[in-house]
Amino acid sequence: MDPGKKLIVPEVNGHVLTAGDKIIANPNCSTIQMVLVLKPLHDRYKIKRVVVSTYQSVSGTGAKAIEQLMAERNQQPANRVYPHPIDLNILPQIDVFQDNGYTKEEMKMVKETCKIMGDDNIRVTATAVRVPVIGGHSESVNIEFENDFELTSLRQLLSDSPGIIVQDDPSKSFYPMPLYAEGNDEVFVGRIRRDETQANTLNCWIVADNLRKGAATNAIQIAELLIKNKFIGL
């Protein structure tokens, strides 16, 4: 959050990079996949507010968290990384709690979204949850716009946006899942539907591999963009 350092998702704000940037920050994994979907929607409909609940895999914590999950699943002694068992359980805590009752992970999503999108007027509230999945983060996202939208056009807009794959056919139970997102660089979005309780508001489901687009792939894409713009050489 250093105002002097740029926080980059290439598809969203890669244009702000310059040859003078010597330290470039890679955002939080859960923020990256969300802003990739938010960016084209904000450009077209102007986002007012985002309510997001995450379902984050244990690989986001690291190898020891995977070891805890698998040990518990195999009914073996487990060295705990989390304050509670994770197998057959859900933990509504990622990182430490702040004075306002939100966790550090949740506040990252709030602050990073505004910084990456370049708009401090976007209001974001988050609940970050750890689930017993090895790889791939999922998010339920509710987005309120200033302007109304038509679902067919909105789906097409997302389909045409770089790095996004729309998987949205409820009649065939076709929607994004971490099991199939794992190992891919794209961000998957589905369950695209109106919030029928509020005007100009959308619900969607966003899934991505947290170790690829959520971390390593995004960093590589930043380097590729710097090379493409001749800001650095090989």
MDAnalysis code that builds the backbone (N, CA, C; Angstrom):
import MDAnalysis as mda
import numpy as np

u = mda.Universe.empty(702, n_residues=234, atom_resindex=np.repeat(np.arange(234), 3), trajectory=True)
u.add_TopologyAttr("name", ["N", "CA", "C"] * 234)
u.add_TopologyAttr("resid", np.arange(1, 235))
u.add_TopologyAttr("resname", ["MET", "ASP", "PRO", "GLY", "LYS", "LYS", "LEU", "ILE", "VAL", "PRO", "GLU", "VAL", "ASN", "GLY", "HIS", "VAL", "LEU", "THR", "ALA", "GLY", "ASP", "LYS", "ILE", "ILE", "ALA", "ASN", "PRO", "ASN", "CYS", "SER", "THR", "ILE", "GLN", "MET", "VAL", "LEU", "VAL", "LEU", "LYS", "PRO", "LEU", "HIS", "ASP", "ARG", "TYR", "LYS", "ILE", "LYS", "ARG", "VAL", "VAL", "VAL", "SER", "THR", "TYR", "GLN", "SER", "VAL", "SER", "GLY", "THR", "GLY", "ALA", "LYS", "ALA", "ILE", "GLU", "GLN", "LEU", "MET", "ALA", "GLU", "ARG", "ASN", "GLN", "GLN", "PRO", "ALA", "ASN", "ARG", "VAL", "TYR", "PRO", "HIS", "PRO", "ILE", "ASP", "LEU", "ASN", "ILE", "LEU", "PRO", "GLN", "ILE", "ASP", "VAL", "PHE", "GLN", "ASP", "ASN", "GLY", "TYR", "THR", "LYS", "GLU", "GLU", "MET", "LYS", "MET", "VAL", "LYS", "GLU", "THR", "CYS", "LYS", "ILE", "MET", "GLY", "ASP", "ASP", "ASN", "ILE", "ARG", "VAL", "THR", "ALA", "THR", "ALA", "VAL", "ARG", "VAL", "PRO", "VAL", "ILE", "GLY", "GLY", "HIS", "SER", "GLU", "SER", "VAL", "ASN", "ILE", "GLU", "PHE", "GLU", "ASN", "ASP", "PHE", "GLU", "LEU", "THR", "SER", "LEU", "ARG", "GLN", "LEU", "LEU", "SER", "ASP", "SER", "PRO", "GLY", "ILE", "ILE", "VAL", "GLN", "ASP", "ASP", "PRO", "SER", "LYS", "SER", "PHE", "TYR", "PRO", "MET", "PRO", "LEU", "TYR", "ALA", "GLU", "GLY", "ASN", "ASP", "GLU", "VAL", "PHE", "VAL", "GLY", "ARG", "ILE", "ARG", "ARG", "ASP", "GLU", "THR", "GLN", "ALA", "ASN", "THR", "LEU", "ASN", "CYS", "TRP", "ILE", "VAL", "ALA", "ASP", "ASN", "LEU", "ARG", "LYS", "GLY", "ALA", "ALA", "THR", "ASN", "ALA", "ILE", "GLN", "ILE", "ALA", "GLU", "LEU", "LEU", "ILE", "LYS", "ASN", "LYS", "PHE", "ILE", "GLY", "LEU"])
u.atoms.positions = np.array([
    [0.814, -1.223, 0.000],
    [0.000, 0.000, 0.000],
    [0.847, 1.272, 0.000],
    [2.163, 1.151, -0.116],
    [3.039, 2.317, -0.235],
    [2.584, 3.133, -1.449],
    [2.175, 4.381, -1.251],
    [1.680, 5.169, -2.386],
    [2.734, 5.411, -3.455],
    [3.995, 5.246, -3.107],
    [5.056, 5.444, -4.080],
    [5.396, 4.211, -4.891],
    [4.742, 3.088, -4.591],
    [4.993, 1.837, -5.311],
    [3.720, 1.394, -6.008],
    [3.876, 0.914, -7.243],
    [2.712, 0.522, -8.041],
    [2.334, -0.936, -7.772],
    [1.033, -1.168, -7.704],
    [0.439, -2.481, -7.436],
    [-0.235, -2.908, -8.728],
    [0.280, -3.958, -9.369],
    [-0.047, -4.168, -10.777],
    [-0.723, -5.509, -11.065],
    [-1.826, -5.444, -11.795],
    [-2.410, -6.573, -12.522],
    [-2.380, -6.133, -13.984],
    [-1.523, -6.714, -14.827],
    [-1.275, -6.175, -16.169],
    [-2.528, -5.881, -16.983],
    [-3.530, -6.761, -16.938],
    [-4.744, -6.547, -17.724],
    [-5.573, -5.373, -17.209],
    [-5.347, -4.988, -15.964],
    [-6.158, -3.953, -15.333],
    [-5.464, -2.593, -15.363],
    [-4.220, -2.539, -14.876],
    [-3.541, -1.244, -14.762],
    [-2.087, -1.298, -15.219],
    [-1.798, -2.206, -16.139],
    [-0.437, -2.292, -16.656],
    [0.025, -1.019, -17.333],
    [-0.922, -0.213, -17.794],
    [-0.585, 1.021, -18.506],
    [0.089, 2.060, -17.617],
    [0.026, 1.906, -16.292],
    [0.629, 2.901, -15.408],
    [2.124, 2.667, -15.203],
    [2.637, 1.529, -15.662],
    [4.057, 1.234, -15.497],
    [4.918, 2.165, -16.349],
    [6.087, 2.511, -15.816],
    [7.051, 3.327, -16.548],
    [8.436, 2.707, -16.409],
    [9.375, 3.214, -17.190],
    [10.752, 2.726, -17.120],
    [11.394, 3.055, -15.777],
    [10.825, 4.009, -15.071],
    [11.395, 4.411, -13.792],
    [10.962, 3.567, -12.609],
    [10.038, 2.636, -12.822],
    [9.561, 1.794, -11.711],
    [10.576, 0.707, -11.392],
    [11.188, 0.784, -10.226],
    [12.203, -0.191, -9.827],
    [11.658, -1.231, -8.853],
    [10.637, -0.865, -8.113],
    [9.961, -1.811, -7.220],
    [8.491, -1.847, -7.619],
    [8.010, -3.034, -8.014],
    [6.622, -3.200, -8.449],
    [5.991, -4.292, -7.591],
    [4.859, -3.989, -6.997],
    [4.219, -4.930, -6.084],
    [3.264, -5.862, -6.821],
    [3.262, -7.124, -6.409],
    [2.317, -8.123, -6.896],
    [1.169, -8.190, -5.889],
    [-0.085, -8.004, -6.315],
    [-1.185, -7.932, -5.350],
    [-1.494, -9.267, -4.668],
    [-2.388, -9.176, -3.713],
    [-2.908, -10.343, -3.023],
    [-3.660, -11.250, -4.009],
    [-3.557, -12.556, -3.813],
    [-4.139, -13.515, -4.762],
    [-5.646, -13.334, -4.927],
    [-6.356, -13.134, -3.842],
    [-7.814, -13.004, -3.931],
    [-8.223, -11.684, -4.580],
    [-7.393, -10.660, -4.436],
    [-7.683, -9.383, -5.085],
    [-7.483, -9.481, -6.589],
    [-6.411, -10.143, -7.015],
    [-6.078, -10.224, -8.439],
    [-7.242, -10.771, -9.245],
    [-7.771, -11.922, -8.837],
    [-8.814, -12.553, -9.645],
    [-10.094, -11.728, -9.641],
    [-10.349, -11.013, -8.562],
    [-11.570, -10.201, -8.507],
    [-11.457, -8.971, -9.398],
    [-10.331, -8.244, -9.324],
    [-10.234, -7.004, -10.106],
    [-10.165, -7.277, -11.599],
    [-9.702, -8.473, -11.979],
    [-9.684, -8.811, -13.404],
    [-11.102, -8.798, -13.967],
    [-12.066, -9.250, -13.172],
    [-13.473, -9.236, -13.582],
    [-14.083, -7.843, -13.384],
    [-13.701, -7.165, -12.321],
    [-14.281, -5.854, -12.043],
    [-13.909, -4.805, -13.082],
    [-12.690, -4.854, -13.604],
    [-12.191, -3.795, -14.480],
    [-13.098, -3.514, -15.689],
    [-13.409, -4.516, -16.544],
    [-14.271, -4.203, -17.695],
    [-15.673, -3.776, -17.286],
    [-16.159, -4.304, -16.161],
    [-17.486, -3.920, -15.687],
    [-17.490, -2.476, -15.188],
    [-16.428, -2.082, -14.522],
    [-16.323, -0.701, -14.029],
    [-16.231, 0.280, -15.192],
    [-15.448, -0.102, -16.199],
    [-15.308, 0.773, -17.367],
    [-16.640, 0.993, -18.080],
    [-17.485, -0.026, -18.094],
    [-18.751, 0.054, -18.825],
    [-19.901, 0.586, -17.954],
    [-19.993, 0.109, -16.722],
    [-21.186, 0.404, -15.919],
    [-20.907, 1.259, -14.675],
    [-19.669, 1.432, -14.309],
    [-19.208, 2.193, -13.142],
    [-19.676, 1.558, -11.824],
    [-18.746, 0.941, -11.145],
    [-19.034, 0.227, -9.901],
    [-19.147, 1.199, -8.729],
    [-20.177, 1.000, -7.923],
    [-20.358, 1.773, -6.697],
    [-19.883, 0.991, -5.470],
    [-20.266, -0.316, -5.419],
    [-19.997, -1.086, -4.205],
    [-19.802, -2.550, -4.551],
    [-18.891, -3.200, -3.823],
    [-18.611, -4.621, -4.004],
    [-18.695, -5.314, -2.648],
    [-19.457, -6.404, -2.594],
    [-19.517, -7.258, -1.406],
    [-18.971, -8.620, -1.821],
    [-17.869, -9.043, -1.224],
    [-17.231, -10.289, -1.633],
    [-17.023, -11.212, -0.440],
    [-17.339, -12.487, -0.645],
    [-17.003, -13.547, 0.302],
    [-16.091, -14.526, -0.422],
    [-14.947, -14.820, 0.167],
    [-13.984, -15.711, -0.481],
    [-14.035, -17.111, 0.113],
    [-13.644, -18.071, -0.727],
    [-13.531, -19.478, -0.317],
    [-12.129, -19.902, -0.748],
    [-11.141, -19.699, 0.115],
    [-9.749, -19.775, -0.279],
    [-9.101, -21.104, 0.124],
    [-8.334, -21.654, -0.802],
    [-7.707, -22.958, -0.600],
    [-6.526, -22.874, 0.358],
    [-6.145, -24.018, 0.896],
    [-5.077, -24.051, 1.893],
    [-3.705, -23.772, 1.290],
    [-3.544, -23.960, -0.021],
    [-2.241, -23.671, -0.627],
    [-1.891, -22.198, -0.531],
    [-2.895, -21.359, -0.281],
    [-2.622, -19.950, -0.058],
    [-1.823, -19.712, 1.204],
    [-1.891, -20.633, 2.141],
    [-1.104, -20.542, 3.367],
    [0.281, -21.139, 3.179],
    [0.380, -22.193, 2.342],
    [1.674, -22.811, 2.088],
    [1.654, -24.313, 2.266],
    [2.828, -24.912, 2.067],
    [2.958, -26.371, 2.080],
    [2.537, -26.983, 3.413],
    [2.848, -26.314, 4.507],
    [2.515, -26.876, 5.818],
    [1.000, -26.955, 6.024],
    [0.263, -26.042, 5.393],
    [-1.200, -26.086, 5.498],
    [-1.761, -27.266, 4.716],
    [-1.167, -27.557, 3.558],
    [-1.574, -28.744, 2.792],
    [-1.282, -29.999, 3.609],
    [-0.135, -30.015, 4.265],
    [0.226, -31.164, 5.110],
    [-0.774, -31.337, 6.247],
    [-1.219, -30.247, 6.859],
    [-2.219, -30.349, 7.919],
    [-3.516, -30.939, 7.383],
    [-3.980, -30.408, 6.239],
    [-5.228, -30.891, 5.655],
    [-5.151, -32.382, 5.352],
    [-4.096, -32.832, 4.699],
    [-3.994, -34.228, 4.288],
    [-3.795, -35.158, 5.486],
    [-3.069, -34.691, 6.501],
    [-2.901, -35.501, 7.706],
    [-4.245, -35.702, 8.400],
    [-5.022, -34.639, 8.502],
    [-6.347, -34.753, 9.129],
    [-7.263, -35.646, 8.296],
    [-7.171, -35.520, 6.983],
    [-8.016, -36.321, 6.101],
    [-7.683, -37.804, 6.226],
    [-6.407, -38.098, 6.452],
    [-5.959, -39.488, 6.599],
    [-5.945, -39.939, 8.046],
    [-6.527, -39.112, 8.916],
    [-6.636, -39.410, 10.355],
    [-5.277, -39.709, 10.965],
    [-4.327, -38.860, 10.613],
    [-2.977, -38.947, 11.160],
    [-2.697, -37.715, 12.013],
    [-1.705, -37.804, 12.908],
    [-1.350, -36.626, 13.709],
    [-0.960, -35.454, 12.801],
    [-1.465, -34.294, 13.104],
    [-1.228, -33.141, 12.244],
    [-0.571, -32.007, 13.020],
    [0.445, -31.415, 12.411],
    [1.018, -30.185, 12.953],
    [0.161, -29.025, 12.462],
    [-0.449, -28.337, 13.381],
    [-1.445, -27.321, 13.011],
    [-0.805, -25.995, 12.593],
    [-1.197, -25.561, 11.423],
    [-0.878, -24.216, 10.957],
    [-2.030, -23.286, 11.319],
    [-3.233, -23.841, 11.306],
    [-4.445, -23.077, 11.613],
    [-4.834, -23.290, 13.077],
    [-5.620, -22.378, 13.640],
    [-6.016, -22.527, 15.049],
    [-7.035, -23.633, 15.285],
    [-7.597, -24.194, 14.197],
    [-8.595, -25.255, 14.296],
    [-8.334, -26.277, 13.187],
    [-8.959, -27.452, 13.257],
    [-8.879, -28.393, 12.130],
    [-9.431, -27.738, 10.867],
    [-8.882, -28.121, 9.715],
    [-9.355, -27.572, 8.446],
    [-10.128, -28.609, 7.649],
    [-9.805, -29.887, 7.769],
    [-10.567, -30.895, 7.028],
    [-11.980, -30.994, 7.594],
    [-12.954, -31.089, 6.702],
    [-14.370, -31.121, 7.082],
    [-14.755, -29.901, 7.912],
    [-14.096, -28.791, 7.626],
    [-14.351, -27.585, 8.394],
    [-14.139, -26.362, 7.506],
    [-14.606, -25.225, 7.973],
    [-14.420, -23.951, 7.290],
    [-14.005, -22.923, 8.339],
    [-12.958, -22.167, 8.037],
    [-12.441, -21.193, 8.999],
    [-12.698, -19.769, 8.510],
    [-13.535, -19.013, 9.207],
    [-13.822, -17.637, 8.789],
    [-12.743, -16.670, 9.274],
    [-11.498, -17.061, 9.059],
    [-10.362, -16.220, 9.434],
    [-9.198, -16.507, 8.503],
    [-8.714, -15.474, 7.806],
    [-7.477, -15.575, 7.038],
    [-6.607, -14.411, 7.460],
    [-5.450, -14.721, 8.040],
    [-4.526, -13.752, 8.621],
    [-5.085, -13.263, 9.961],
    [-4.480, -12.245, 10.510],
    [-4.804, -11.795, 11.864],
    [-5.948, -10.779, 11.835],
    [-6.665, -10.701, 12.957],
    [-7.749, -9.741, 13.073],
    [-7.208, -8.348, 13.365],
    [-7.866, -7.353, 12.755],
    [-7.519, -5.959, 12.974],
    [-8.461, -5.348, 14.018],
    [-8.173, -4.121, 14.415],
    [-8.981, -3.467, 15.450],
    [-10.437, -3.281, 15.034],
    [-10.693, -3.217, 13.715],
    [-12.061, -2.996, 13.240],
    [-12.870, -4.294, 13.116],
    [-12.257, -5.433, 13.494],
    [-12.967, -6.716, 13.437],
    [-12.769, -7.471, 12.143],
    [-12.194, -6.823, 11.132],
    [-11.859, -7.484, 9.874],
    [-10.459, -8.066, 9.970],
    [-10.190, -9.087, 9.142],
    [-8.839, -9.631, 9.121],
    [-7.961, -8.829, 8.167],
    [-6.664, -9.050, 8.284],
    [-5.712, -8.361, 7.407],
    [-5.983, -8.702, 5.946],
    [-6.343, -9.964, 5.668],
    [-6.657, -10.388, 4.304],
    [-7.856, -9.631, 3.753],
    [-8.871, -9.451, 4.583],
    [-10.067, -8.731, 4.140],
    [-9.764, -7.264, 3.839],
    [-8.948, -6.650, 4.672],
    [-8.605, -5.251, 4.455],
    [-7.677, -5.080, 3.254],
    [-6.876, -6.100, 2.959],
    [-6.076, -6.062, 1.724],
    [-6.998, -5.948, 0.512],
    [-8.053, -6.748, 0.497],
    [-8.975, -6.724, -0.635],
    [-9.645, -5.361, -0.775],
    [-9.965, -4.743, 0.344],
    [-10.602, -3.429, 0.321],
    [-9.658, -2.384, -0.268],
    [-8.458, -2.308, 0.300],
    [-7.521, -1.245, -0.075],
    [-6.880, -1.495, -1.437],
    [-6.519, -2.753, -1.702],
    [-5.856, -3.059, -2.970],
    [-6.783, -2.855, -4.158],
    [-8.049, -3.179, -3.997],
    [-8.997, -3.014, -5.107],
    [-9.045, -1.558, -5.551],
    [-9.171, -0.640, -4.604],
    [-9.237, 0.782, -4.956],
    [-7.941, 1.248, -5.591],
    [-6.799, 0.775, -5.066],
    [-5.507, 1.205, -5.613],
    [-5.309, 0.698, -7.031],
    [-5.587, -0.575, -7.271],
    [-5.401, -1.157, -8.598],
    [-6.364, -0.553, -9.604],
    [-7.602, -0.369, -9.200],
    [-8.617, 0.182, -10.100],
    [-8.461, 1.688, -10.289],
    [-7.667, 2.321, -9.422],
    [-7.454, 3.757, -9.531],
    [-8.682, 4.571, -9.200],
    [-9.498, 4.063, -8.254],
    [-10.742, 4.755, -7.917],
    [-11.064, 4.513, -6.443],
    [-10.820, 5.524, -5.626],
    [-11.087, 5.400, -4.188],
    [-12.562, 5.482, -3.847],
    [-13.407, 5.755, -4.840],
    [-14.845, 5.841, -4.587],
    [-15.531, 4.481, -4.599],
    [-14.825, 3.433, -5.064],
    [-15.401, 2.086, -5.044],
    [-15.396, 1.577, -3.599],
    [-16.564, 1.271, -3.096],
    [-16.668, 0.759, -1.727],
    [-16.614, -0.768, -1.765],
    [-15.753, -1.337, -0.945],
    [-15.551, -2.784, -0.916],
    [-15.671, -3.274, 0.514],
    [-16.421, -4.356, 0.707],
    [-16.442, -5.032, 1.999],
    [-16.252, -6.524, 1.754],
    [-15.436, -7.162, 2.601],
    [-15.011, -8.538, 2.320],
    [-15.099, -9.420, 3.559],
    [-15.390, -10.696, 3.319],
    [-15.264, -11.751, 4.320],
    [-14.413, -12.854, 3.701],
    [-13.258, -13.112, 4.269],
    [-12.323, -14.091, 3.703],
    [-12.356, -15.380, 4.522],
    [-12.557, -16.502, 3.819],
    [-12.795, -17.789, 4.473],
    [-11.847, -18.849, 3.903],
    [-11.293, -19.673, 4.797],
    [-10.435, -20.779, 4.371],
    [-11.266, -22.059, 4.306],
    [-11.150, -22.782, 3.179],
    [-11.917, -24.005, 2.964],
    [-10.970, -25.179, 2.698],
    [-11.421, -26.417, 2.923],
    [-10.553, -27.586, 2.764],
    [-10.377, -28.009, 1.311],
    [-9.823, -27.106, 0.518],
    [-9.494, -27.332, -0.886],
    [-7.991, -27.108, -1.034],
    [-7.308, -27.957, -1.793],
    [-5.852, -27.824, -1.893],
    [-5.448, -26.624, -2.738],
    [-6.068, -26.451, -3.907],
    [-5.658, -25.366, -4.787],
    [-6.837, -24.709, -5.465],
    [-6.765, -23.383, -5.626],
    [-7.814, -22.628, -6.304],
    [-8.689, -21.869, -5.334],
    [-8.765, -20.561, -5.525],
    [-9.622, -19.715, -4.693],
    [-10.939, -19.419, -5.425],
    [-12.026, -19.373, -4.674],
    [-13.341, -19.048, -5.216],
    [-13.900, -17.837, -4.480],
    [-14.728, -17.066, -5.199],
    [-15.293, -15.859, -4.603],
    [-16.744, -15.674, -5.043],
    [-17.600, -15.372, -4.088],
    [-18.965, -14.935, -4.384],
    [-18.964, -13.413, -4.323],
    [-19.302, -12.776, -5.452],
    [-19.142, -11.325, -5.546],
    [-20.472, -10.673, -5.940],
    [-20.867, -9.675, -5.165],
    [-22.060, -8.887, -5.415],
    [-21.605, -7.479, -5.780],
    [-22.002, -6.998, -6.978],
    [-21.487, -5.738, -7.510],
    [-22.641, -4.789, -7.820],
    [-22.626, -3.630, -7.201],
    [-23.630, -2.601, -7.477],
    [-23.035, -1.558, -8.423],
    [-23.752, -1.262, -9.501],
    [-23.299, -0.286, -10.499],
    [-24.109, 1.004, -10.415],
    [-23.542, 2.059, -10.958],
    [-24.301, 3.298, -11.124],
    [-25.285, 3.177, -12.272],
    [-24.892, 2.424, -13.312],
    [-25.715, 2.293, -14.510],
    [-26.268, 0.886, -14.643],
    [-27.419, 0.775, -15.275],
    [-28.038, -0.535, -15.470],
    [-27.288, -1.320, -16.546],
    [-27.577, -2.607, -16.624],
    [-26.879, -3.484, -17.560],
    [-27.866, -4.490, -18.135],
    [-27.474, -5.084, -19.240],
    [-28.226, -6.173, -19.862],
    [-27.333, -7.403, -19.796],
    [-27.862, -8.500, -19.296],
    [-27.029, -9.658, -18.966],
    [-26.283, -10.229, -20.171],
    [-26.941, -10.310, -21.321],
    [-26.277, -10.868, -22.497],
    [-25.075, -10.021, -22.886],
    [-25.232, -8.721, -22.876],
    [-24.132, -7.820, -23.213],
    [-23.023, -7.899, -22.172],
    [-23.417, -8.017, -20.916],
    [-22.431, -8.099, -19.838],
    [-21.600, -9.378, -19.957],
    [-22.270, -10.498, -20.237],
    [-21.535, -11.757, -20.418],
    [-20.558, -11.652, -21.595],
    [-21.015, -11.027, -22.682],
    [-20.146, -10.877, -23.847],
    [-18.954, -9.979, -23.531],
    [-19.198, -8.945, -22.766],
    [-18.119, -8.049, -22.352],
    [-17.046, -8.811, -21.590],
    [-17.460, -9.655, -20.665],
    [-16.496, -10.452, -19.908],
    [-15.787, -11.458, -20.803],
    [-16.523, -12.089, -21.716],
    [-15.918, -13.064, -22.628],
    [-14.846, -12.421, -23.506],
    [-15.042, -11.164, -23.841],
    [-14.107, -10.462, -24.713],
    [-12.933, -9.852, -23.961],
    [-12.935, -9.940, -22.640],
    [-11.889, -9.311, -21.832],
    [-10.703, -10.252, -21.647],
    [-9.479, -9.740, -21.729],
    [-8.291, -10.602, -21.630],
    [-8.171, -11.282, -20.278],
    [-7.805, -12.556, -20.319],
    [-7.553, -13.314, -19.108],
    [-8.777, -13.892, -18.435],
    [-9.970, -13.682, -19.021],
    [-11.220, -14.146, -18.415],
    [-11.864, -15.211, -19.291],
    [-12.347, -16.271, -18.665],
    [-13.140, -17.284, -19.353],
    [-14.491, -17.387, -18.647],
    [-15.563, -17.182, -19.406],
    [-16.915, -17.281, -18.861],
    [-17.377, -18.737, -18.936],
    [-17.781, -19.279, -17.801],
    [-18.360, -20.625, -17.714],
    [-19.710, -20.478, -17.024],
    [-20.765, -20.374, -17.819],
    [-22.040, -19.979, -17.232],
    [-23.217, -20.602, -17.976],
    [-23.503, -21.859, -17.645],
    [-24.673, -22.528, -18.202],
    [-25.318, -23.359, -17.096],
    [-26.159, -22.730, -16.266],
    [-26.757, -23.444, -15.140],
    [-27.541, -24.680, -15.542],
    [-28.135, -24.681, -16.743],
    [-28.940, -25.828, -17.165],
    [-28.109, -27.093, -17.292],
    [-26.787, -26.915, -17.474],
    [-25.882, -28.063, -17.588],
    [-24.940, -28.163, -16.393],
    [-25.284, -27.461, -15.312],
    [-24.431, -27.408, -14.121],
    [-23.003, -27.025, -14.489],
    [-22.885, -26.045, -15.384],
    [-21.589, -25.604, -15.878],
    [-21.257, -24.257, -15.249],
    [-20.261, -24.271, -14.371],
    [-19.838, -23.068, -13.654],
    [-18.404, -23.297, -13.169],
    [-17.702, -22.249, -12.810],
    [-16.305, -22.403, -12.382],
    [-16.187, -23.181, -11.081],
    [-15.152, -23.999, -11.008],
    [-14.833, -24.745, -9.792],
    [-13.315, -24.811, -9.636],
    [-12.821, -24.757, -8.402],
    [-11.370, -24.787, -8.193],
    [-10.717, -26.068, -8.694],
    [-11.446, -27.177, -8.673],
    [-10.898, -28.446, -9.137],
    [-10.406, -28.350, -10.575],
    [-11.114, -27.576, -11.396],
    [-10.778, -27.469, -12.814],
    [-10.020, -26.187, -13.149],
    [-10.073, -25.208, -12.259],
    [-9.290, -23.980, -12.477],
    [-7.817, -24.201, -12.159],
    [-7.548, -25.147, -11.268],
    [-6.166, -25.390, -10.842],
    [-5.300, -25.776, -12.045],
    [-4.149, -25.123, -12.140],
    [-3.225, -25.400, -13.230],
    [-3.414, -24.521, -14.441],
    [-4.393, -23.593, -14.368],
    [-4.666, -22.680, -15.480],
    [-4.316, -21.248, -15.087],
    [-4.008, -20.438, -16.095],
    [-3.628, -19.047, -15.858],
    [-4.806, -18.084, -15.930],
    [-5.939, -18.534, -16.449],
    [-7.083, -17.650, -16.628],
    [-7.912, -17.532, -15.338],
    [-8.760, -16.512, -15.325],
    [-9.751, -16.334, -14.264],
    [-11.104, -16.738, -14.832],
    [-11.826, -17.569, -14.112],
    [-13.093, -18.118, -14.581],
    [-14.249, -17.456, -13.836],
    [-15.309, -17.120, -14.576],
    [-16.459, -16.463, -13.958],
    [-17.752, -17.105, -14.452],
    [-18.697, -17.286, -13.537],
    [-19.986, -17.878, -13.873],
    [-21.028, -17.484, -12.837],
    [-22.174, -18.213, -12.842],
    [-23.310, -17.872, -11.966],
    [-23.630, -16.389, -12.098],
    [-23.601, -15.880, -13.328],
    [-23.827, -14.458, -13.598],
    [-25.335, -14.202, -13.618],
    [-25.798, -13.369, -12.709],
    [-27.239, -13.148, -12.576],
    [-27.505, -11.830, -11.854],
    [-28.688, -11.314, -12.056],
    [-29.088, -10.095, -11.369],
    [-29.347, -10.364, -9.886],
    [-29.009, -9.388, -9.076],
    [-29.481, -9.363, -7.699],
    [-30.889, -8.778, -7.739],
    [-31.870, -9.601, -7.481],
    [-33.261, -9.176, -7.619],
    [-33.751, -8.334, -6.449],
    [-32.887, -8.092, -5.458],
    [-33.292, -7.292, -4.305],
    [-32.858, -5.838, -4.423],
    [-32.059, -5.526, -5.461],
    [-31.504, -4.181, -5.555],
    [-31.241, -3.810, -7.009],
    [-31.528, -2.585, -7.372],
    [-31.338, -2.130, -8.751],
    [-29.865, -2.109, -9.147],
    [-29.609, -2.364, -10.444],
    [-28.276, -2.225, -11.040],
    [-27.217, -3.049, -10.311],
    [-27.603, -4.237, -9.868],
    [-26.692, -5.040, -9.050],
    [-26.584, -6.457, -9.607],
    [-25.356, -6.969, -9.597],
    [-25.016, -8.253, -10.202],
    [-24.440, -9.201, -9.167],
    [-24.762, -10.483, -9.283],
    [-24.083, -11.535, -8.546],
    [-23.265, -12.375, -9.516],
    [-22.069, -12.773, -9.097],
    [-21.272, -13.687, -9.921],
    [-20.338, -14.496, -9.034],
    [-19.732, -15.504, -9.650],
    [-18.863, -16.468, -8.959],
    [-17.538, -16.500, -9.711],
    [-16.434, -16.195, -9.026],
    [-15.124, -16.051, -9.661],
    [-14.158, -17.063, -9.066],
    [-13.446, -17.795, -9.928],
    [-12.518, -18.835, -9.492],
    [-11.203, -18.703, -10.266],
    [-10.088, -18.911, -9.569],
    [-8.789, -18.906, -10.237],
    [-7.789, -19.722, -9.431],
    [-6.732, -20.153, -10.101],
    [-5.614, -20.823, -9.433],
    [-4.809, -19.759, -8.692],
    [-4.817, -19.826, -7.382],
    [-4.176, -18.797, -6.560],
    [-2.664, -18.798, -6.654],
    [-2.074, -19.918, -7.073],
    [-0.618, -19.979, -7.198],
    [-0.137, -19.543, -8.579],
    [-1.052, -19.494, -9.538],
    [-0.693, -19.072, -10.896],
    [-1.123, -17.619, -11.111],
    [-2.311, -17.368, -11.625],
    [-2.713, -15.971, -11.811],
    [-2.709, -15.212, -10.489],
    [-2.987, -15.899, -9.401],
    [-2.988, -15.247, -8.096],
    [-1.615, -14.930, -7.548],
    [-0.558, -15.371, -8.235],
    [0.791, -15.126, -7.713],
    [1.831, -15.150, -8.837],
    [2.311, -16.364, -9.183],
    [3.455, -16.485, -10.088],
    [3.175, -15.964, -11.484],
    [2.045, -16.365, -12.074],
    [1.736, -15.939, -13.450],
    [1.619, -14.425, -13.541],
    [0.967, -13.817, -12.556],
    [0.822, -12.361, -12.587],
    [2.178, -11.672, -12.552],
    [3.104, -12.199, -11.738],
    [4.447, -11.616, -11.659],
    [5.177, -11.745, -12.991],
    [5.038, -12.916, -13.630],
    [5.665, -13.126, -14.937],
    [5.072, -12.186, -15.978],
    [3.755, -12.004, -15.936],
    [3.096, -11.105, -16.886],
    [3.564, -9.662, -16.714],
    [3.842, -9.263, -15.480],
    [4.393, -7.925, -15.243],
    [5.757, -7.802, -15.920],
    [6.605, -8.815, -15.726],
    [7.933, -8.797, -16.353],
    [7.826, -8.789, -17.871],
    [6.898, -9.576, -18.415],
    [6.709, -9.616, -19.872],
    [6.273, -8.253, -20.411],
    [5.427, -7.564, -19.645],
    [4.963, -6.251, -20.073],
    [6.102, -5.236, -20.057],
    [6.955, -5.325, -19.044],
    [8.116, -4.430, -18.977],
    [9.045, -4.652, -20.161],
    [9.240, -5.927, -20.535],
    [10.086, -6.254, -21.681],
    [9.445, -5.763, -22.982],
    [8.139, -6.000, -23.117],
    [7.417, -5.580, -24.328],
    [7.519, -4.071, -24.527],
    [7.438, -3.309, -23.430],
    [7.506, -1.849, -23.506],
    [8.933, -1.323, -23.532],
    [9.895, -2.273, -23.531],
    [11.322, -1.922, -23.562],
    [11.757, -1.122, -22.328],
    [11.061, -1.368, -21.206],
    [11.461, -0.742, -19.953],
    [12.630, -1.501, -19.313],
    [12.717, -2.806, -19.630],
    [13.857, -3.625, -19.209],
    [14.245, -4.504, -20.390],
    [15.469, -5.016, -20.358],
    [15.932, -5.924, -21.406],
    [16.097, -7.315, -20.877],
    [16.214, -8.256, -21.789],
    [16.441, -9.641, -21.393],
    [17.887, -9.851, -20.974],
])
